[in-house]
Amino acid sequence: MSKEPKVTIIMLNFNGKRYLGELLDKAIDSALNQKYTNLEVIFADNGSSDGSIEYVLNKYGDKVRVIELGKNYGFCLGNNIASRHASHNSKYLLFMNPDAILNSDYVTKLVHAMELDGSIGMAQGLQISLDGVTHKIGGFIDNYGRSFDIDVKPVIKSLNKPIEVLWVSGSAMLIRKELFERLKGFPASFFMYYDEIDLCTRALFKGYKAVGIPDAIYYHRSGGIARSNEINWLSWYFENRNRWITTIRYLPLIHLLKSLLVALPLELLVNIAKSIKAQKIRTRLYLKIIIYLAKNFRRELVVRSRYRSKIEALRKFIVHIPNPLMKHSSMLALNKIAGQLSKKTLYEDQR
């Protein structure tokens, strides 16, 4: 009997065979070829119409447990439903995108770090883009509630221990199963986007931290499964809507007021301006977001009231941007984690 705690890898798919091609195979193979032995792989299909289910069943047989969800529940509810199929004795869940490729020691290194430190609720490794341009370790938010990844490529040689972040990416996130269940999973109403920020923030409020493990590496194609050069307006809508929901729920009061009174009307004007010559859908969708927020504002304030005494804990993960029209700077994020960089080895206490 293995002494390793059991890990369930959950790969949520939507038409991956069509959109990803051989990248889907590389992702599944990387999950199956982990050095970590006590794990199971679940391929949960979100209502694909491209033959993904038949393809995976025929190629991988009983190496992968295929779960047919029947329709597209989105990232959040789809993963929540899939997680119910994990073995009862699994200690960890690893949510993995079908366009992510894990190094063979990925699970081993993440589990090792979390077994050493019981305060780590969730973790990700170093996410390297397929073209090698970016090296991301998790993310923060800014004072207007916008999330952003921390690209640590400029300081990669200084990263040799877990780095605490506000949120880790759902593209290859390991989380304690008991914690995931206690938090009731990803926020189902979000469908997709900002789900990790919401989940990790609630974990933070319960005393857990999210960390990036720099020596656990995986490769990821940014942009999602259905990537194209044109804007996916469904994704755009959920990303912007859910950002405002998390802002109302969790941002410290002074930042919340500035966001609602300055950033929200300013962003509306910017989107109207961009709609004049092209992309007329922008204004319509942004007005739809504002109407949604107005209708549900009281409900979100009730959610906020549950965490009122905890919200100040977010301050150390907030990067200050002078105005909402400015783009994020990688250096601002790197300055924020500068105090965590160390010459100590990743697991020095084990030597």
Summary of the structure (lengths in Angstrom):
residues: 351
radius of gyration: 20.0
end to end distance: 26.6
largest distance: 65.4
contacts: 1138
relative contact order: 0.14
helix: 47%
strand: 21%
